[in-house]
């Protein structure tokens, strides 16, 4: 008798349906609801930390690729080995121009990274506001305007 119950199609079918029902309810209630509740916490903690670290590493990379330390270290070294006064003046002047240009470029890139970080912070609140306003606009009845022309 036991062998019949465990090998019957009804028993297997019931077990599979129950298993799928449990999995589906777990997916809907726990995973999806948990994801919606976890998202803001992740966005403003772990996600913000990862984005800030990525921006900082990118800025350090850009700083090293501009070679500002090398340019500063060799600021008063004459270019092309010219040790006369004109060569020193020209090399200091040219290096000053290059340093100012590269420093401005790095400052501009840093400002872009800071702007990106600010957008990361503001984005969820902005999109939530747009979503709520869209729902409110679509849910409210629109006034009817009658035009005679």
VOFIZA-166527 format. One line per field, with one value per atom (N, C-alpha, C, CB): x negated, y, z; atom name; residue in three letters. Coordinates in nm, 4 decimals. Glycine has a CB too. Layout:
BEGIN
x	X; ... $
y	Y; ... $
z	Z; ... $
name	CA; ... $
resn	ALA; ... $
END
This chain:
BEGIN
x	-0.0818; 0.0000; -0.0864; 0.0932; -0.1915; -0.2793; -0.3461; -0.3856; -0.3860; -0.4522; -0.3585; -0.4976; -0.2322; -0.1353; -0.1229; 0.0010; -0.1204; -0.1070; -0.2280; -0.0871; -0.3458; -0.4657; -0.4921; -0.5853; -0.4433; -0.4659; -0.3481; -0.4930; -0.2442; -0.1273; -0.1501; -0.0014; -0.0840; -0.0960; -0.0302; -0.0342; 0.0713; 0.1400; 0.0478; 0.2669; -0.0226; -0.1143; -0.2240; -0.1763; -0.2830; -0.3913; -0.3382; -0.4568; -0.2222; -0.1649; -0.1355; -0.0367; -0.0775; -0.0467; -0.1735; 0.0308; -0.2745; -0.4011; -0.4642; -0.4976; -0.4575; -0.5156; -0.4392; -0.5164; -0.3064; -0.2250; -0.2519; -0.0754; -0.2571; -0.2838; -0.4228; -0.2705; -0.5170; -0.6526; -0.6586; -0.7475; -0.5921; -0.5897; -0.5171; -0.5235; -0.4102; -0.3363; -0.4226; -0.2092; -0.4945; -0.5843; -0.6943; -0.6459; -0.7493; -0.8554; -0.8042; -0.9158; -0.6860; -0.6286; -0.5952; -0.5039; -0.5369; -0.5046; -0.6319; -0.4191; -0.7343; -0.8630; -0.9209; -0.9632; -0.9123; -0.9635; -0.8896; -0.9526; -0.7569; -0.6780; -0.6873; -0.5342; -0.6751; -0.6688; -0.8051; -0.5949; -0.8956; -1.0238; -1.1240; -1.0800; -1.1455; -1.2505; -1.2156; -1.2785; -1.0989; -1.0640; -1.0367; -0.9431; -0.9575; -0.9288; -1.0559; -0.8237; -1.1389; -1.2656; -1.3569; -1.3347; -1.3552; -1.4367; -1.3902; -1.4320; -1.2586; -1.2067; -1.2423; -1.0552; -1.2369; -1.2700; -1.4202; -1.2138; -1.5002; -1.6446; -1.7096; -1.7033; -1.6452; -1.7056; -1.7512; -1.6084; -1.6684; -1.7172; -1.8331; -1.6040; -1.8269; -1.9360; -2.0657; -1.9013; -2.0595; -2.1782; -2.2279; -2.1488; -2.1369; -2.1729; -2.2531; -2.0474; -2.2096; -2.2738; -2.3852; -2.1704; -2.4122; -2.5240; -2.6271; -2.4735; -2.6040; -2.7000; -2.7170; -2.6558; -2.6076; -2.6159; -2.6882; -2.4780; -2.6566; -2.7235; -2.8719; -2.6588; -2.9061; -3.0474; -3.1217; -3.0607; -3.0596; -3.1234; -3.1416; -3.0411; -3.0410; -3.0514; -3.1563; -2.9147; -3.1569; -3.2556; -3.3972; -3.2265; -3.4147; -3.5467; -3.5886; -3.5453; -3.4944; -3.5244; -3.5640; -3.4040; -3.4911; -3.5247; -3.6618; -3.4180; -3.6911; -3.8201; -3.9342; -3.8222; -3.9178; -4.0208; -4.0392; -3.9847; -3.9297; -3.9386; -4.0115; -3.7991; -3.9854; -4.0532; -4.2025; -3.9884; -4.2362; -4.3780; -4.4468; -4.3923; -4.3774; -4.4336; -4.4568; -4.3406; -4.3594; -4.3744; -4.4885; -4.2430; -4.5024; -4.6118; -4.7466; -4.5988; -4.7575; -4.8846; -4.9084; -4.8876; -4.8031; -4.8222; -4.8619; -4.6942; -4.8198; -4.8654; -5.0102; -4.7748; -5.0590; -5.1977; -5.2303; -5.2876; -5.1383; -5.1598; -5.2797; -5.0348; -5.3012; -5.4150; -5.5473; -5.4104; -5.5549; -5.6783; -5.7010; -5.6734; -5.5941; -5.6071; -5.6495; -5.4741; -5.5956; -5.6329; -5.7763; -5.5364; -5.8138; -5.9488; -6.0545; -5.9614; -6.0235; -6.1195; -6.0912; -6.1174; -6.0223; -5.9802; -6.0995; -5.8994; -6.2065; -6.3194; -6.4342; -6.3694; -6.4149; -6.5187; -6.5090; -6.5025; -6.6202; -6.6148; -6.5773; -6.7504; -6.4983; -6.4575; -6.5714; -6.3279; -6.5850; -6.6837; -6.8270; -6.6540; -6.8501; -6.9848; -7.0425; -7.0752; -6.9595; -7.0099; -7.0193; -6.9168; -7.1426; -7.1614; -7.1791; -7.2806; -7.1671; -7.1761; -7.0467; -7.2057; -7.0472; -6.9339; -6.8083; -6.9717; -6.8252; -6.7088; -6.6437; -6.7504; -6.7244; -6.6705; -6.5941; -6.7824; -6.6484; -6.5806; -6.4487; -6.6704; -6.4467; -6.3242; -6.2186; -6.3537; -6.2576; -6.1626; -6.1082; -6.2298; -6.1958; -6.1494; -6.0561; -6.2688; -6.0869; -5.9979; -5.8639; -6.0626; -5.8664; -5.7439; -5.6586; -5.7767; -5.7211; -5.6469; -5.5903; -5.7381; -5.6698; -5.6204; -5.5078; -5.7350; -5.5143; -5.4064; -5.2770; -5.4434; -5.2865; -5.1676; -5.1116; -5.2017; -5.1994; -5.1543; -5.0917; -5.2715; -5.1544; -5.1003; -4.9645; -5.1973; -4.9493; -4.8205; -4.7137; -4.8313; -4.7468; -4.6501; -4.6099; -4.7072; -4.7072; -4.6752; -4.6022; -4.8031; -4.6370; -4.5663; -4.4214; -4.6371; -4.3993; -4.2612; -4.1828; -4.2603; -4.2463; -4.1782; -4.1438; -4.2661; -4.2363; -4.2094; -4.0992; -4.3374; -4.1002; -3.9942; -3.8584; -4.0261; -3.8566; -3.7321; -3.6814; -3.7528; -3.7721; -3.7312; -3.6842; -3.8467; -3.7486; -3.7043; -3.5644; -3.8038; -3.5378; -3.4044; -3.2995; -3.4034; -3.3364; -3.2445; -3.2158; -3.3033; -3.3195; -3.2994; -3.2117; -3.4355; -3.2324; -3.1490; -3.0043; -3.2034; -2.9856; -2.8508; -2.7858; -2.8552; -2.8638; -2.8115; -2.7722; -2.9139; -2.8523; -2.8191; -2.6926; -2.9363; -2.6773; -2.5544; -2.4327; -2.5673; -2.4492; -2.3389; -2.3043; -2.3745; -2.4047; -2.3798; -2.2953; -2.5133; -2.3236; -2.2509; -2.1076; -2.3234; -2.0881; -1.9577; -1.8669; -1.9768; -1.9239; -1.8470; -1.7262; -1.9372; -1.7378; -1.6183; -1.5045; -1.6552; -1.5374; -1.4325; -1.3671; -1.4905; -1.4464; -1.3923; -1.2983; -1.5064; -1.3420; -1.2580; -1.1337; -1.3376; -1.1444; -1.0269; -0.9278; -1.0676; -0.9773; -0.8906; -0.8231; -0.9714; -0.8978; -0.8386; -0.7338; -0.9476; -0.7597; -0.6638; -0.5350; -0.7252; -0.5479; -0.4302; -0.3523; -0.4722; -0.4218; -0.3525; -0.2828; -0.4512; -0.3467; -0.2829; -0.1587; -0.3804; -0.1663; -0.0476; 0.0632; -0.0824; 0.0265; 0.1269; 0.1902; 0.0647; 0.1086; 0.1628; 0.2539; 0.0489; 0.2167; 0.2985; 0.4215; 0.2168; 0.4188; 0.5311; 0.6386; 0.4823; 0.5996; 0.6980; 0.7736; 0.6296; 0.9019; 0.9778; 0.9324; 1.1289; 0.9263; 0.8853; 1.0065; 0.8164; 0.9889; 1.1023; 1.1324; 1.0733; 1.2589; 1.3017; 1.3089; 1.4392; 1.2411; 1.2495; 1.3205; 1.1068; 1.4158; 1.4942; 1.4514; 1.6478; 1.4121; 1.3693; 1.4732; 1.2271; 1.5119; 1.6112; 1.5455; 1.6946; 1.4181; 1.3507; 1.2673; 1.2656 $
y	-0.1196; 0.0000; 0.1263; -0.0004; 0.1257; 0.2433; 0.2651; 0.2284; 0.1564; 0.1657; 0.2303; 0.0266; 0.1986; 0.2569; 0.4087; 0.1887; 0.4517; 0.5945; 0.6746; 0.6156; 0.6230; 0.6980; 0.6946; 0.6442; 0.5958; 0.5853; 0.6384; 0.4412; 0.6803; 0.7245; 0.8639; 0.7225; 0.8902; 1.0197; 1.1303; 1.0140; 1.1003; 1.2000; 1.2529; 1.1411; 1.1648; 1.2064; 1.2964; 1.0835; 1.2568; 1.3363; 1.4707; 1.2609; 1.4673; 1.5918; 1.6879; 1.5635; 1.6391; 1.7238; 1.7816; 1.6455; 1.6988; 1.7472; 1.8530; 1.6321; 1.8358; 1.9334; 2.0643; 1.8786; 2.0576; 2.1788; 2.2537; 2.1449; 2.1802; 2.2447; 2.3075; 2.1439; 2.2386; 2.2902; 2.4171; 2.1841; 2.4158; 2.5341; 2.6495; 2.5018; 2.6202; 2.7241; 2.7878; 2.6668; 2.7065; 2.7614; 2.8457; 2.6490; 2.7967; 2.8717; 3.0045; 2.7893; 3.0019; 3.1240; 3.2238; 3.0919; 3.1756; 3.2670; 3.3222; 3.1956; 3.2406; 3.2891; 3.3945; 3.1721; 3.3691; 3.4654; 3.5980; 3.4099; 3.5915; 3.7140; 3.7887; 3.6824; 3.7179; 3.7848; 3.8187; 3.6996; 3.7273; 3.7481; 3.8164; 3.6152; 3.7581; 3.8096; 3.9456; 3.7104; 3.9554; 4.0818; 4.1922; 4.0630; 4.1606; 4.2609; 4.2994; 4.2086; 4.1987; 4.2267; 4.3118; 4.0981; 4.2888; 4.3690; 4.5144; 4.3106; 4.5346; 4.6712; 4.7428; 4.6704; 4.6704; 4.7321; 4.7489; 4.6489; 4.6582; 4.6627; 4.7660; 4.5259; 4.7970; 4.8844; 5.0191; 4.9072; 5.0967; 5.2268; 5.2138; 5.3032; 5.1132; 5.0929; 5.0607; 4.9798; 4.9728; 4.9391; 5.0600; 4.8229; 5.1352; 5.2475; 5.3518; 5.3112; 5.3813; 5.4883; 5.4390; 5.5610; 5.3087; 5.2595; 5.1913; 5.1609; 5.0683; 4.9903; 5.0467; 4.8448; 5.0791; 5.1338; 5.2668; 5.1496; 5.3539; 5.4849; 5.4683; 5.5742; 5.3748; 5.3499; 5.2986; 5.2493; 5.2072; 5.1535; 5.2606; 5.0383; 5.3436; 5.4493; 5.5526; 5.5173; 5.5917; 5.6889; 5.6317; 5.7286; 5.5050; 5.4419; 5.4353; 5.2997; 5.4032; 5.4000; 5.5378; 5.3479; 5.6407; 5.7767; 5.8175; 5.8757; 5.7838; 5.8200; 5.7483; 5.7853; 5.6190; 5.5442; 5.5990; 5.3948; 5.6378; 5.6964; 5.8294; 5.7150; 5.9084; 6.0373; 6.0188; 6.1203; 5.9211; 5.8913; 5.8431; 5.7853; 5.7627; 5.7172; 5.8349; 5.6141; 5.9224; 6.0389; 6.1285; 6.1197; 6.1436; 6.2241; 6.1631; 6.2366; 6.0320; 5.9686; 5.9719; 5.8243; 5.9649; 5.9698; 6.1098; 5.9253; 6.2128; 6.3487; 6.3707; 6.4532; 6.2924; 6.3025; 6.4325; 6.2871; 6.4819; 6.6106; 6.6071; 6.6514; 6.4957; 6.4867; 6.4981; 6.3551; 6.4337; 6.4410; 6.5824; 6.3431; 6.6470; 6.7842; 6.8786; 6.8319; 6.8591; 6.9442; 6.9156; 6.9227; 6.7882; 6.7505; 6.8079; 6.5980; 6.8151; 6.8651; 7.0089; 6.7762; 7.0834; 7.2195; 7.3090; 7.2829; 7.3057; 7.3951; 7.3285; 7.4473; 7.2076; 7.1405; 7.1942; 6.9831; 7.2411; 7.2971; 7.1906; 7.3599; 7.2322; 7.1408; 7.1271; 7.1908; 7.0087; 6.9779; 7.0054; 7.0582; 7.0073; 7.0246; 7.1639; 6.9267; 7.2593; 7.3971; 7.4605; 7.4825; 7.4928; 7.5477; 7.6989; 7.4833; 7.7642; 7.9104; 7.9716; 7.9623; 8.0994; 8.1675; 8.1652; 8.3120; 8.1824; 8.1789; 8.0407; 8.2172; 7.9360; 7.7998; 7.7713; 7.6984; 7.8208; 7.7997; 7.8753; 7.8420; 7.9986; 8.0799; 8.0164; 8.2248; 7.9737; 7.9121; 7.7812; 7.8859; 7.6999; 7.5723; 7.5929; 7.4858; 7.6914; 7.7193; 7.7717; 7.8214; 7.8607; 7.9163; 7.8068; 8.0281; 7.7206; 7.6140; 7.5133; 7.5418; 7.4795; 7.3842; 7.4453; 7.3389; 7.5746; 7.6419; 7.6345; 7.7886; 7.6593; 7.6525; 7.5099; 7.6995; 7.4110; 7.2723; 7.2330; 7.1784; 7.2726; 7.2399; 7.3044; 7.2836; 7.4287; 7.4959; 7.4262; 7.6456; 7.3933; 7.3257; 7.1898; 7.3105; 7.1112; 6.9780; 6.9863; 6.8948; 7.0832; 7.1000; 7.1411; 7.2044; 7.2297; 7.2678; 7.1486; 7.3822; 7.0670; 6.9484; 6.8519; 6.8776; 6.8324; 6.7432; 6.7995; 6.7202; 6.9314; 6.9934; 6.9800; 7.1424; 6.9942; 6.9774; 6.8334; 7.0147; 6.7359; 6.5964; 6.5670; 6.5030; 6.6263; 6.6079; 6.6660; 6.6737; 6.7799; 6.8400; 6.7501; 6.9799; 6.6867; 6.5941; 6.4740; 6.5467; 6.4223; 6.3091; 6.3499; 6.2558; 6.4683; 6.5154; 6.5322; 6.6496; 6.5845; 6.5971; 6.4600; 6.6710; 6.3631; 6.2273; 6.1681; 6.1383; 6.1947; 6.1446; 6.2114; 6.1689; 6.3405; 6.4104; 6.3552; 6.5621; 6.3258; 6.2667; 6.1278; 6.2586; 6.0520; 5.9204; 5.9336; 5.8489; 6.0364; 6.0563; 6.1019; 6.1590; 6.1876; 6.2498; 6.1644; 6.3867; 6.0767; 6.0052; 5.9279; 5.9103; 5.8454; 5.7704; 5.8603; 5.6751; 5.9649; 6.0558; 6.1275; 6.1589; 6.1671; 6.2356; 6.1440; 6.2842; 6.0207; 5.9297; 5.8873; 5.8069; 5.8749; 5.8451; 5.9613; 5.8162; 6.0824; 6.2002; 6.2049; 6.3293; 6.1781; 6.1781; 6.0679; 6.1608; 5.9530; 5.8425; 5.8800; 5.7158; 5.9384; 5.9768; 6.0866; 6.0245; 6.1851; 6.2906; 6.2351; 6.4007; 6.1395; 6.0764; 5.9992; 5.9837; 5.9290; 5.8578; 5.9548; 5.7697; 6.0626; 6.1598; 6.2267; 6.2655; 6.2567; 6.3214; 6.2261; 6.3707; 6.0993; 6.0025; 5.9594; 5.8824; 5.9675; 5.9206; 6.0264; 5.8779; 6.1520; 6.2590; 6.2824; 6.3892; 6.3137; 6.3395; 6.4696; 6.3451; 6.4673; 6.5857; 6.6735; 6.5464; 6.8043; 6.8920; 6.8868; 7.0375; 6.8930; 6.8878; 7.0303; 6.8151; 7.0544; 7.1885; 7.1747; 7.2531; 7.2612; 7.2592; 7.3772; 7.2632; 7.3477; 7.4530; 7.4656; 7.4229; 7.5884; 7.6123; 7.6297; 7.7351; 7.6458; 7.6664; 7.5500; 7.7882 $
z	0.0000; 0.0000; 0.0000; 0.1204; 0.0845; 0.0871; -0.0476; 0.1960; -0.1105; -0.2392; -0.3407; -0.2874; -0.3372; -0.4280; -0.4056; -0.4100; -0.2794; -0.2503; -0.2979; -0.1011; -0.2779; -0.3156; -0.4645; -0.2425; -0.5314; -0.6752; -0.7568; -0.7125; -0.6936; -0.7695; -0.8256; -0.6815; -0.9362; -1.0021; -0.9202; -1.1411; -0.8464; -0.7655; -0.6570; -0.7034; -0.5923; -0.4857; -0.5414; -0.4166; -0.6509; -0.7103; -0.7573; -0.8281; -0.8221; -0.8729; -0.7582; -0.9530; -0.6506; -0.5364; -0.4760; -0.4313; -0.4648; -0.4097; -0.4979; -0.3909; -0.6290; -0.7216; -0.7164; -0.8648; -0.7156; -0.7096; -0.5804; -0.7216; -0.4704; -0.3426; -0.3421; -0.2279; -0.4010; -0.4069; -0.4918; -0.4627; -0.6062; -0.6919; -0.6245; -0.8255; -0.5537; -0.4827; -0.3755; -0.4206; -0.3026; -0.2005; -0.2629; -0.1177; -0.3739; -0.4401; -0.4941; -0.5531; -0.5538; -0.6090; -0.4991; -0.6902; -0.3912; -0.2811; -0.2177; -0.1746; -0.2077; -0.1553; -0.2485; -0.1379; -0.3783; -0.4745; -0.4645; -0.6156; -0.4607; -0.4596; -0.3273; -0.4894; -0.2197; -0.0903; -0.0336; 0.0070; -0.0413; 0.0250; -0.0673; 0.0737; -0.1833; -0.2700; -0.3310; -0.3799; -0.3937; -0.4580; -0.3568; -0.5471; -0.2558; -0.1529; -0.0790; -0.0536; -0.0506; 0.0148; -0.0715; 0.0508; -0.2017; -0.2923; -0.2938; -0.4337; -0.2961; -0.2946; -0.1646; -0.3140; -0.0555; 0.0732; 0.0909; 0.1875; 0.0354; 0.0508; -0.0416; 0.0243; -0.1546; -0.2547; -0.1995; -0.3656; -0.1295; -0.0814; 0.0170; -0.0158; 0.1009; 0.1966; 0.1230; 0.2958; 0.0231; -0.0545; -0.1326; -0.1497; -0.1934; -0.2797; -0.2030; -0.3396; -0.0809; -0.0048; 0.0879; 0.0763; 0.0931; 0.1752; 0.0857; 0.2852; 0.0515; -0.0266; -0.1670; -0.0344; -0.2328; -0.3679; -0.3717; -0.4261; -0.2776; -0.2716; -0.2430; -0.1639; -0.1554; -0.1250; -0.2479; -0.0097; -0.3215; -0.4423; -0.5486; -0.4990; -0.5678; -0.6683; -0.6272; -0.6892; -0.5001; -0.4527; -0.4654; -0.3058; -0.4324; -0.4456; -0.5927; -0.3841; -0.6817; -0.8251; -0.8752; -0.9043; -0.8354; -0.8773; -0.8247; -0.8289; -0.6995; -0.6401; -0.7127; -0.4892; -0.7408; -0.8126; -0.9543; -0.8177; -1.0179; -1.1519; -1.1481; -1.2122; -1.0460; -1.0330; -1.0048; -0.9214; -0.9218; -0.8968; -1.0239; -0.7860; -1.1017; -1.2290; -1.3234; -1.2949; -1.3326; -1.4211; -1.3740; -1.4273; -1.2430; -1.1883; -1.2250; -1.0354; -1.2125; -1.2480; -1.3985; -1.1981; -1.4781; -1.6235; -1.6708; -1.6950; -1.5984; -1.6312; -1.5883; -1.5643; -1.4945; -1.4510; -1.3800; -1.5677; -1.2995; -1.2336; -1.1389; -1.1569; -1.0709; -0.9788; -1.0532; -0.9008; -1.1674; -1.2461; -1.2963; -1.3644; -1.3412; -1.3902; -1.2770; -1.4525; -1.1579; -1.0446; -1.0015; -0.9261; -0.9989; -0.9573; -1.0520; -0.9509; -1.1792; -1.2792; -1.3204; -1.4024; -1.2344; -1.2717; -1.3059; -1.1578; -1.2257; -1.2482; -1.3236; -1.1165; -1.3713; -1.4510; -1.5929; -1.4483; -1.6494; -1.7860; -1.8890; -1.8235; -1.9840; -2.0906; -2.1909; -2.1609; -2.2465; -2.3497; -2.3036; -2.4748; -2.1730; -2.1199; -2.1386; -2.1833; -2.1693; -2.1851; -2.0470; -2.2798; -2.0081; -1.8740; -1.8737; -1.8089; -1.9908; -1.9919; -1.9390; -2.1346; -1.9148; -1.8518; -1.9403; -1.8195; -2.0710; -2.1611; -2.1609; -2.3048; -2.1614; -2.1598; -2.0318; -2.1765; -1.9183; -1.7910; -1.7842; -1.6762; -1.8346; -1.8334; -1.9227; -1.8797; -2.0425; -2.1350; -2.0760; -2.2723; -2.0156; -1.9613; -1.8419; -1.9201; -1.7555; -1.6423; -1.6926; -1.5454; -1.7906; -1.8449; -1.9120; -1.9453; -1.9916; -2.0600; -1.9594; -2.1617; -1.8607; -1.7607; -1.6778; -1.6687; -1.6537; -1.5822; -1.6625; -1.5534; -1.7913; -1.8772; -1.8797; -2.0211; -1.8931; -1.8963; -1.7625; -1.9302; -1.6520; -1.5195; -1.4955; -1.4109; -1.5365; -1.5197; -1.6042; -1.5586; -1.7284; -1.8162; -1.7635; -1.9552; -1.7200; -1.6686; -1.5344; -1.6538; -1.4528; -1.3251; -1.3475; -1.2377; -1.4451; -1.4784; -1.5323; -1.5816; -1.6148; -1.6680; -1.5551; -1.7738; -1.4610; -1.3485; -1.2583; -1.2673; -1.2376; -1.1569; -1.2258; -1.1311; -1.3580; -1.4329; -1.4205; -1.5818; -1.4324; -1.4181; -1.2757; -1.4556; -1.1776; -1.0391; -1.0194; -0.9411; -1.0818; -1.0723; -1.1383; -1.1377; -1.2490; -1.3154; -1.2246; -1.4509; -1.1588; -1.0670; -0.9485; -1.0161; -0.8951; -0.7833; -0.8292; -0.7265; -0.9495; -1.0053; -1.0228; -1.1401; -1.0708; -1.0846; -0.9507; -1.1517; -0.8481; -0.7139; -0.6610; -0.6165; -0.6864; -0.6452; -0.7192; -0.6710; -0.8484; -0.9240; -0.8705; -1.0732; -0.8287; -0.7698; -0.6428; -0.7384; -0.5643; -0.4385; -0.4642; -0.3504; -0.5628; -0.5864; -0.6758; -0.6493; -0.7572; -0.8596; -0.8060; -0.9311; -0.7026; -0.6592; -0.6121; -0.5477; -0.5383; -0.4907; -0.6086; -0.3908; -0.7068; -0.8244; -0.9027; -0.9152; -0.9282; -1.0057; -0.9284; -1.0464; -0.7982; -0.7170; -0.7229; -0.5709; -0.7160; -0.7268; -0.8634; -0.7032; -0.9700; -1.1039; -1.1179; -1.2104; -1.0568; -1.0608; -0.9878; -0.9986; -0.8698; -0.7908; -0.8629; -0.6491; -0.9183; -0.9924; -1.1167; -1.0326; -1.1836; -1.2998; -1.2605; -1.3701; -1.1473; -1.0998; -1.0624; -0.9800; -0.9955; -0.9539; -1.0755; -0.8613; -1.1745; -1.2938; -1.3711; -1.3843; -1.3780; -1.4501; -1.3730; -1.4840; -1.2414; -1.1598; -1.1446; -1.0232; -1.1533; -1.1360; -1.2660; -1.0895; -1.2576; -1.3805; -1.4454; -1.3508; -1.5729; -1.6476; -1.6742; -1.7803; -1.6628; -1.6949; -1.8438; -1.6514; -1.8745; -2.0137; -2.0659; -2.0287; -2.1758; -2.2376; -2.3708; -2.2569; -2.3902; -2.5135; -2.5970; -2.4850; -2.7169; -2.8081; -2.9196; -2.8664; -2.9474; -3.0513; -3.1877; -3.0173; -3.1897; -3.3184; -3.3572; -3.3147 $
name	N; CA; C; CB; N; CA; C; CB; N; CA; C; CB; N; CA; C; CB; N; CA; C; CB; N; CA; C; CB; N; CA; C; CB; N; CA; C; CB; N; CA; C; CB; N; CA; C; CB; N; CA; C; CB; N; CA; C; CB; N; CA; C; CB; N; CA; C; CB; N; CA; C; CB; N; CA; C; CB; N; CA; C; CB; N; CA; C; CB; N; CA; C; CB; N; CA; C; CB; N; CA; C; CB; N; CA; C; CB; N; CA; C; CB; N; CA; C; CB; N; CA; C; CB; N; CA; C; CB; N; CA; C; CB; N; CA; C; CB; N; CA; C; CB; N; CA; C; CB; N; CA; C; CB; N; CA; C; CB; N; CA; C; CB; N; CA; C; CB; N; CA; C; CB; N; CA; C; CB; N; CA; C; CB; N; CA; C; CB; N; CA; C; CB; N; CA; C; CB; N; CA; C; CB; N; CA; C; CB; N; CA; C; CB; N; CA; C; CB; N; CA; C; CB; N; CA; C; CB; N; CA; C; CB; N; CA; C; CB; N; CA; C; CB; N; CA; C; CB; N; CA; C; CB; N; CA; C; CB; N; CA; C; CB; N; CA; C; CB; N; CA; C; CB; N; CA; C; CB; N; CA; C; CB; N; CA; C; CB; N; CA; C; CB; N; CA; C; CB; N; CA; C; CB; N; CA; C; CB; N; CA; C; CB; N; CA; C; CB; N; CA; C; CB; N; CA; C; CB; N; CA; C; CB; N; CA; C; CB; N; CA; C; CB; N; CA; C; CB; N; CA; C; CB; N; CA; C; CB; N; CA; C; CB; N; CA; C; CB; N; CA; C; CB; N; CA; C; CB; N; CA; C; CB; N; CA; C; CB; N; CA; C; CB; N; CA; C; CB; N; CA; C; CB; N; CA; C; CB; N; CA; C; CB; N; CA; C; CB; N; CA; C; CB; N; CA; C; CB; N; CA; C; CB; N; CA; C; CB; N; CA; C; CB; N; CA; C; CB; N; CA; C; CB; N; CA; C; CB; N; CA; C; CB; N; CA; C; CB; N; CA; C; CB; N; CA; C; CB; N; CA; C; CB; N; CA; C; CB; N; CA; C; CB; N; CA; C; CB; N; CA; C; CB; N; CA; C; CB; N; CA; C; CB; N; CA; C; CB; N; CA; C; CB; N; CA; C; CB; N; CA; C; CB; N; CA; C; CB; N; CA; C; CB; N; CA; C; CB; N; CA; C; CB; N; CA; C; CB; N; CA; C; CB; N; CA; C; CB; N; CA; C; CB; N; CA; C; CB; N; CA; C; CB; N; CA; C; CB; N; CA; C; CB; N; CA; C; CB; N; CA; C; CB; N; CA; C; CB; N; CA; C; CB; N; CA; C; CB; N; CA; C; CB; N; CA; C; CB; N; CA; C; CB; N; CA; C; CB; N; CA; C; CB; N; CA; C; CB; N; CA; C; CB; N; CA; C; CB; N; CA; C; CB; N; CA; C; CB; N; CA; C; CB; N; CA; C; CB; N; CA; C; CB; N; CA; C; CB; N; CA; C; CB; N; CA; C; CB; N; CA; C; CB; N; CA; C; CB; N; CA; C; CB; N; CA; C; CB; N; CA; C; CB; N; CA; C; CB; N; CA; C; CB; N; CA; C; CB; N; CA; C; CB $
resn	UNK; UNK; UNK; UNK; UNK; UNK; UNK; UNK; UNK; UNK; UNK; UNK; UNK; UNK; UNK; UNK; UNK; UNK; UNK; UNK; UNK; UNK; UNK; UNK; UNK; UNK; UNK; UNK; UNK; UNK; UNK; UNK; UNK; UNK; UNK; UNK; UNK; UNK; UNK; UNK; UNK; UNK; UNK; UNK; UNK; UNK; UNK; UNK; UNK; UNK; UNK; UNK; UNK; UNK; UNK; UNK; UNK; UNK; UNK; UNK; UNK; UNK; UNK; UNK; UNK; UNK; UNK; UNK; UNK; UNK; UNK; UNK; UNK; UNK; UNK; UNK; UNK; UNK; UNK; UNK; UNK; UNK; UNK; UNK; UNK; UNK; UNK; UNK; UNK; UNK; UNK; UNK; UNK; UNK; UNK; UNK; UNK; UNK; UNK; UNK; UNK; UNK; UNK; UNK; UNK; UNK; UNK; UNK; UNK; UNK; UNK; UNK; UNK; UNK; UNK; UNK; UNK; UNK; UNK; UNK; UNK; UNK; UNK; UNK; UNK; UNK; UNK; UNK; UNK; UNK; UNK; UNK; UNK; UNK; UNK; UNK; UNK; UNK; UNK; UNK; UNK; UNK; UNK; UNK; UNK; UNK; UNK; UNK; UNK; UNK; UNK; UNK; UNK; UNK; UNK; UNK; UNK; UNK; UNK; UNK; UNK; UNK; UNK; UNK; UNK; UNK; UNK; UNK; UNK; UNK; UNK; UNK; UNK; UNK; UNK; UNK; UNK; UNK; UNK; UNK; UNK; UNK; UNK; UNK; UNK; UNK; UNK; UNK; UNK; UNK; UNK; UNK; UNK; UNK; UNK; UNK; UNK; UNK; UNK; UNK; UNK; UNK; UNK; UNK; UNK; UNK; UNK; UNK; UNK; UNK; UNK; UNK; UNK; UNK; UNK; UNK; UNK; UNK; UNK; UNK; UNK; UNK; UNK; UNK; UNK; UNK; UNK; UNK; UNK; UNK; UNK; UNK; UNK; UNK; UNK; UNK; UNK; UNK; UNK; UNK; UNK; UNK; UNK; UNK; UNK; UNK; UNK; UNK; UNK; UNK; UNK; UNK; UNK; UNK; UNK; UNK; UNK; UNK; UNK; UNK; UNK; UNK; UNK; UNK; UNK; UNK; UNK; UNK; UNK; UNK; UNK; UNK; UNK; UNK; UNK; UNK; UNK; UNK; UNK; UNK; UNK; UNK; UNK; UNK; UNK; UNK; UNK; UNK; UNK; UNK; UNK; UNK; UNK; UNK; UNK; UNK; UNK; UNK; UNK; UNK; UNK; UNK; UNK; UNK; UNK; UNK; UNK; UNK; UNK; UNK; UNK; UNK; UNK; UNK; UNK; UNK; UNK; UNK; UNK; UNK; UNK; UNK; UNK; UNK; UNK; UNK; UNK; UNK; UNK; UNK; UNK; UNK; UNK; UNK; UNK; UNK; UNK; UNK; UNK; UNK; UNK; UNK; UNK; UNK; UNK; UNK; UNK; UNK; UNK; UNK; UNK; UNK; UNK; UNK; UNK; UNK; UNK; UNK; UNK; UNK; UNK; UNK; UNK; UNK; UNK; UNK; UNK; UNK; UNK; UNK; UNK; UNK; UNK; UNK; UNK; UNK; UNK; UNK; UNK; UNK; UNK; UNK; UNK; UNK; UNK; UNK; UNK; UNK; UNK; UNK; UNK; UNK; UNK; UNK; UNK; UNK; UNK; UNK; UNK; UNK; UNK; UNK; UNK; UNK; UNK; UNK; UNK; UNK; UNK; UNK; UNK; UNK; UNK; UNK; UNK; UNK; UNK; UNK; UNK; UNK; UNK; UNK; UNK; UNK; UNK; UNK; UNK; UNK; UNK; UNK; UNK; UNK; UNK; UNK; UNK; UNK; UNK; UNK; UNK; UNK; UNK; UNK; UNK; UNK; UNK; UNK; UNK; UNK; UNK; UNK; UNK; UNK; UNK; UNK; UNK; UNK; UNK; UNK; UNK; UNK; UNK; UNK; UNK; UNK; UNK; UNK; UNK; UNK; UNK; UNK; UNK; UNK; UNK; UNK; UNK; UNK; UNK; UNK; UNK; UNK; UNK; UNK; UNK; UNK; UNK; UNK; UNK; UNK; UNK; UNK; UNK; UNK; UNK; UNK; UNK; UNK; UNK; UNK; UNK; UNK; UNK; UNK; UNK; UNK; UNK; UNK; UNK; UNK; UNK; UNK; UNK; UNK; UNK; UNK; UNK; UNK; UNK; UNK; UNK; UNK; UNK; UNK; UNK; UNK; UNK; UNK; UNK; UNK; UNK; UNK; UNK; UNK; UNK; UNK; UNK; UNK; UNK; UNK; UNK; UNK; UNK; UNK; UNK; UNK; UNK; UNK; UNK; UNK; UNK; UNK; UNK; UNK; UNK; UNK; UNK; UNK; UNK; UNK; UNK; UNK; UNK; UNK; UNK; UNK; UNK; UNK; UNK; UNK; UNK; UNK; UNK; UNK; UNK; UNK; UNK; UNK; UNK; UNK; UNK; UNK; UNK; UNK; UNK; UNK; UNK; UNK; UNK; UNK; UNK; UNK; UNK; UNK; UNK; UNK; UNK; UNK $
END
